[in-house]
């Protein structure tokens, strides 16, 4: 018995000498067991289309709740662009010389306010759409994109309502829209891409960083004056190269400029700047959608 015990002790000592600081290896999770969020754009778009009725239902609910028991009703959709148009007209026609291409300034300003107001409403309301509907998000399954998209549908409804003002402004100013207005749907498509990308990005990030809800209105106010709404894009960017860079950074610039060129001046859009703005809008849309899908899985946990 003693010989066996001593031989075991010798073997243990030899093992200890070979690895005096040996410790059990710390193994992490196997790579195949780790969760990775894989985005299939085709499947995501198919799912969006399959649940499209939810967007209509959410938008209808928001429109009804917004204008229910309101004294002016749908006329409130006209208040914001009309108020800004009056302020811009009083300030810029008195204290600044704005080149409108021969068109009345009220039309020049209002055609800039229509696309800007749509973008502003998309981002401000759509950015908060998930935060304001967290209870519904956690109870009903549907693609989370439907909530910011429903907010965009409401903004589109308000924009269509605001077009009624043009029916009064054109005869009142003795001006008529030009035939080149047929280019407007193309301009609208570029803005839709850009607005959707920013709205998806803002709505997903705001769920995680609630402090940004206070910064968002400030950013939009700064964006109003950084976008050629009250003046032409050539006021900010003088040279052609600067305007191209401006169009890449702010795709709303060639869109608003295109509205004025086509409707008021009878010219085609500046194709170079519009293509640059369109490419930038597509990049923003793809990036915003990718970030949204990456952050989507944690929305319920954050709530």
For each residue, the residues with C-beta under 8 A, 3 or more apart:
1: 4 5
2: 5 6
3: 6 7
4: 1 7 8
5: 1 2 8 9
6: 2 3 9 10
7: 3 4 10 11
8: 4 5 11 12
9: 5 6 12 13
10: 6 7 13 14
11: 7 8 14 15
12: 8 9 15 16
13: 9 10 16 17
14: 10 11 17 18
15: 11 12 18 19
16: 12 13 19 20
17: 13 14 20
18: 14 15
19: 15 16 22
20: 16 17
21:
22: 19
23:
24:
25:
26:
27:
28:
29: 33 34
30: 33 34
31: 34
32:
33: 29 30
34: 29 30 31
35:
36:
37: 293 294 297
38:
39: 44 290 293 294
40: 43 44
41: 44 45 289
42: 45 46
43: 40 46 47
44: 39 40 41 47 48 143 145 289 293
45: 41 42 48 49
46: 42 43 49 50
47: 43 44 50 51 143
48: 44 45 51 52 143 145 146 149
49: 45 46 52
50: 46 47
51: 47 48 54 55 142 143 146
52: 48 49 55 56
53: 56 57
54: 51 57 58 142 146 150
55: 51 52 58 59 146 149 150 153
56: 52 53 59 60 153
57: 53 54 60 61
58: 54 55 61 62 146 147 150 153
59: 55 56 62 63 150 151 153 154 157
60: 56 57 63 64
61: 57 58 64 65
62: 58 59 65 66 150 151 154
63: 59 60 66 67 154 157
64: 60 61 67 68
65: 61 62 68
66: 62 63 70 76 154
67: 63 64 70 73 74 76
68: 64 65
69:
70: 66 67 73 76
71:
72: 75 76 79
73: 67 70 76
74: 67 77 161
75: 72 78 79
76: 66 67 70 72 73 79
77: 74 80 157 158 161 162
78: 75 81 82 161 162 164 165
79: 72 75 76 82 83
80: 77 83 84 117
81: 78 84 85 110 113 114 117 162 165
82: 78 79 85 86 165
83: 79 80 86 87
84: 80 81 87 88 109 113 117 229
85: 81 82 88 89 106 109 110 113
86: 82 83 89 90
87: 83 84 90 91
88: 84 85 91 92 105 109 113 229 230
89: 85 86 92 93 105 106 109
90: 86 87 93 94
91: 87 88 94 95 96
92: 88 89 95 96 98 105 109 230 231
93: 89 90 96 98 105
94: 90 91
95: 91 92
96: 91 92 93 231
97:
98: 92 93 105 108 230 231 232 235
99: 232 234 235
100: 103 104 105 108 232 260 264
101: 108 260 261 264 265
102: 265
103: 100 107 108 175 260 264 265
104: 100 107 108 173 175
105: 88 89 92 93 98 100 108 109
106: 85 89 109 110 169 173
107: 103 104 110 111 166 169 170 173 175 264
108: 98 100 101 103 104 105 111 112 260 264
109: 84 85 88 89 92 105 106 112 113 229 230
110: 81 85 106 107 113 114 165 166 169
111: 107 108 114 256 259 260 263 264
112: 108 109 115 116 228 229 230 256 259 260
113: 81 84 85 88 109 110 116 117 229
114: 81 110 111 117 118 159 162 163 259
115: 112 118 119 187 191 252 255 256 259
116: 112 113 119 120 224 227 229 252 256
117: 80 81 84 113 114 120 121 158 159 162
118: 114 115 121 122 155 156 158 159 191 195
119: 115 116 122 123 191 194 195 198 252
120: 116 117 123 124 220 223 224
121: 117 118 124 125 126 151 154 155 158 159
122: 118 119 125 126 151 152 155 195 196 198 199
123: 119 120 126 127 195 198 199 202 216 220
124: 120 121 127 128 216 217 220
125: 121 122 128 129 151 154 155
126: 121 122 123 129 147 148 149 151 152 155 199 202 203
127: 123 124 148 199 202 203 206 213 216
128: 124 125 131 132 203 206 213 216
129: 125 126 132 133 147 148 150 151 203
130: 133 134 137 144 147 148 203 204 206 207 299
131: 128 134 203 206 207 210 213
132: 128 129
133: 129 130 136 137 147
134: 130 131 137 138 207 299 303
135: 138 139 303
136: 133 139 140
137: 130 133 134 140 144 147 299 300 303
138: 134 135 300 303
139: 135 136
140: 136 137
141:
142: 51 54 146
143: 44 47 48 51 146
144: 130 137 147 292 296 299
145: 44 48 148 149 200 289 292
146: 48 51 54 55 58 142 143 149 150
147: 58 126 129 130 133 137 144 150 151 203
148: 126 127 129 130 145 151 152 199 200 203
149: 48 55 126 145 146 152 153 196
150: 54 55 58 59 62 129 146 147 153 154
151: 59 62 121 122 125 126 129 147 148 154 155 199
152: 122 126 148 149 155 156 195 196 199
153: 55 56 58 59 149 150 156 157
154: 59 62 63 66 121 125 150 151 157 158
155: 118 121 122 125 126 151 152 158 159
156: 118 152 153 159 160
157: 59 63 77 153 154 160 161
158: 77 117 118 121 154 155 161 162
159: 114 117 118 121 155 156 162 163
160: 156 157 163
161: 74 77 78 157 158 164
162: 77 78 81 114 117 158 159 165
163: 114 159 160 166 167
164: 78 161 167 168
165: 78 81 82 110 162 168 169
166: 107 110 163 169 170
167: 163 164 170 171
168: 164 165 171 172
169: 106 107 110 165 166 172 173
170: 107 166 167 173 175 176 177
171: 167 168 174
172: 168 169
173: 104 106 107 169 170
174: 171
175: 103 104 107 170 264
176: 170
177: 170 181 263 264
178: 181 262 263 264 265 266
179: 182 266
180: 183 261 262 263 266 267 268
181: 177 178 184 262 263
182: 179 185 262
183: 180 186 187 258 262 268 269
184: 181 187 188 258 259 262 263
185: 182 188 189
186: 183 189 190 269 274
187: 115 183 184 190 191 255 258 259 262 269 274
188: 184 185 191 192
189: 185 186 192 193
190: 186 187 193 194 251 254 255 274 277 278 281
191: 115 118 119 187 188 194 195 251 252 255 281
192: 188 189 195 196
193: 189 190 196 197 278 281 282 284 285
194: 119 190 191 197 198 251 252 255 277 280 281 284 285
195: 118 119 122 123 152 191 192 198 199
196: 122 149 152 192 193 199 200 285 288
197: 193 194 200 201 281 283 284 285 286 287 288 289
198: 119 122 123 194 195 201 202 284 288
199: 122 123 126 127 148 151 152 195 196 202 203 288
200: 145 148 196 197 203 204 285 288 289 291 292
201: 197 198 204 205 284 287 288 291 292
202: 123 126 127 198 199 205 206 212 216
203: 126 127 128 129 130 131 147 148 199 200 206 207 292
204: 130 200 201 207 208 291 292 295 296 299
205: 201 202 208 209 212 291 295
206: 127 128 130 131 202 203 209 210 212 213 216
207: 130 131 134 203 204 210 295 299 302 303
208: 204 205 295 298 302
209: 205 206 212
210: 131 206 207 213
211: 214 215
212: 202 205 206 209 215 216
213: 127 128 131 206 210 216
214: 211 217 218
215: 211 212 218 219
216: 123 124 127 128 202 206 212 213 219 220
217: 124 214 220 221
218: 214 215 221 222
219: 215 216 222 223
220: 120 123 124 216 217 223 224
221: 217 218 224 225
222: 218 219 225 226
223: 120 219 220 226 227
224: 116 120 220 221 227 229
225: 221 222 229 230
226: 222 223 236 250
227: 116 223 224 250 252 253 256
228: 112 231 232 233 235 236 253 256 257
229: 84 88 109 112 113 116 224 225 256
230: 88 92 98 109 112 225
231: 92 96 98 228 235 236
232: 98 99 100 228 235 257 260
233: 228 236 237 243 246 253 254 256 257
234: 99 237 238 243
235: 98 99 228 231 232
236: 226 228 231 233 246
237: 233 234 242 243 245 246
238: 234 242
239: 242 243
240: 243 244
241: 244 245
242: 237 238 239 245 246
243: 233 234 237 239 240 246 247 253 270 273
244: 240 241 247 248 272 273 276
245: 237 241 242 248 249
246: 233 236 237 242 243 249 250 253
247: 243 244 250 251 253 254 273 274 276 277 280
248: 244 245 251 276 277 279 280
249: 245 246 280
250: 226 227 246 247 253
251: 190 191 194 247 248 254 255 277 278 280 281 284
252: 115 116 119 191 194 227 255 256 277
253: 227 228 233 243 246 247 250 256 257 273 277
254: 190 233 247 251 257 258 269 270 273 274 276 277
255: 115 187 190 191 194 251 252 258 259 274 277
256: 111 112 115 116 227 228 229 233 252 253 259 260
257: 228 232 233 253 254 260 261 269 270 273
258: 183 184 187 254 255 261 262 269 270 274
259: 111 112 114 115 184 187 255 256 262 263
260: 100 101 103 108 111 112 232 256 257 263 264 265
261: 101 180 257 258 264 265 267 268 269 270
262: 178 180 181 182 183 184 187 258 259 265 266 267 268 269
263: 111 177 178 180 181 184 259 260
264: 100 101 103 107 108 111 175 177 178 260 261
265: 101 102 103 178 260 261 262
266: 178 179 180 262
267: 180 261 262
268: 180 183 261 262 271
269: 183 186 187 254 257 258 261 262 273 274
270: 243 254 257 258 261 273 274
271: 268 274 275
272: 244 275 276
273: 243 244 247 253 254 257 269 270 276 277
274: 186 187 190 247 254 255 258 269 270 271 277 278
275: 271 272 278 279
276: 244 247 248 254 272 273 279 280
277: 190 194 247 248 251 252 253 254 255 273 274 280 281
278: 190 193 251 274 275 281 282
279: 248 275 276 282 283
280: 194 247 248 249 251 276 277 283 284
281: 190 191 193 194 197 251 277 278 284 285
282: 193 278 279 285 286
283: 197 279 280 286 287
284: 193 194 197 198 201 251 280 281 287 288
285: 193 194 196 197 200 281 282 288 289
286: 197 282 283 289 290
287: 197 201 283 284 290 291
288: 196 197 198 199 200 201 284 285 291 292
289: 41 44 145 197 200 285 286 292 293
290: 39 286 287 293 294
291: 200 201 204 205 287 288 294 295
292: 144 145 200 201 203 204 288 289 295 296
293: 37 39 44 289 290 296
294: 37 39 290 291 297
295: 204 205 207 208 291 292 298 299
296: 144 204 292 293 299
297: 37 294
298: 208 295 301 302
299: 130 134 137 144 204 207 295 296 302 303
300: 137 138 303
301: 298
302: 207 208 298 299
303: 134 135 137 138 207 299 300
